């Protein structure tokens, strides 16, 4: 869920650890305090990836879900040529 930027923000850095296949993916996240209460965050390395939470702990939980959703891509709608290959990498 994307939230509009609040009037006042407090920047804090957090690292999200996703664990696909036992590996760790570290992403920088910008956490903002929402003017109406709670927090919202954006992941600058993933365009449009943002979420919110009433508490910081809820926000962190929601971030993992948001990142997973933003990175999930359905390749069925992508046009592939005969020599193209689809590969999956772990970072």
C-alpha positions in Angstrom: 0.0 0.0 0.0 1.5 3.3 -1.0 1.0 6.3 1.2 1.5 10.0 0.3 4.3 11.7 2.1 3.2 13.4 5.4 3.9 17.0 6.2 6.7 16.2 8.6 9.1 13.2 8.3 11.8 11.7 10.4 14.4 9.7 8.4 15.7 6.5 9.9 17.7 3.8 8.1 16.6 0.2 8.4 17.9 -2.9 6.7 15.3 -5.5 5.5 16.6 -9.1 5.3 14.6 -11.2 2.9 15.5 -14.9 3.0 14.7 -16.5 -0.4 16.2 -19.9 -0.6 18.3 -19.4 2.6 20.2 -16.3 1.2 19.9 -12.8 2.5 19.0 -9.8 0.4 19.7 -6.4 2.1 17.7 -3.4 1.0 17.9 0.2 2.3 14.6 1.5 3.5 13.6 5.1 4.3 11.2 5.1 7.3 9.0 8.2 7.9 6.8 9.1 10.8 3.3 9.7 9.5 1.6 13.0 10.5 -1.6 11.1 11.5 0.4 8.5 13.5 2.3 5.4 12.7 5.0 5.0 10.1 5.3 4.6 6.4 8.4 3.5 4.4 9.7 3.5 0.9 12.3 1.2 -0.7 14.2 3.5 -3.1 15.9 0.6 -5.0 12.4 -0.7 -6.0 10.4 1.9 -7.8 7.0 2.4 -6.2 7.6 0.0 -3.3 6.1 1.5 -0.2 4.0 0.4 2.8 2.8 1.6 6.2 2.2 0.4 9.7 0.6 1.6 13.0 3.8 0.6 14.9 7.4 0.2 13.8 7.2 -3.6 14.3 4.1 -3.8 12.1 5.9 -1.6 9.5 8.8 -4.0 9.3 6.5 -7.0 8.9 4.6 -5.1 6.1 7.9 -4.2 4.4 8.8 -7.8 3.9 5.5 -8.5 2.3 5.7 -5.3 0.2 9.1 -6.2 -1.2 8.1 -9.7 -2.0 5.0 -8.4 -3.9 7.0 -5.7 -5.7 9.6 -8.3 -6.8 7.1 -10.9 -7.9 6.9 -10.6 -11.7 4.6 -12.6 -13.9 6.6 -13.4 -17.0 3.7 -14.9 -18.9 2.9 -11.5 -20.3 6.4 -10.7 -21.5 7.2 -11.3 -25.1 10.2 -13.7 -25.5 12.1 -14.4 -28.7 13.2 -17.9 -29.6 16.8 -17.4 -28.4 15.8 -15.7 -25.1 16.2 -17.5 -21.8 14.5 -17.0 -18.5 16.9 -17.5 -15.6 16.5 -17.1 -11.8 19.3 -15.7 -9.7 19.8 -15.4 -6.0 21.5 -12.2 -4.6 
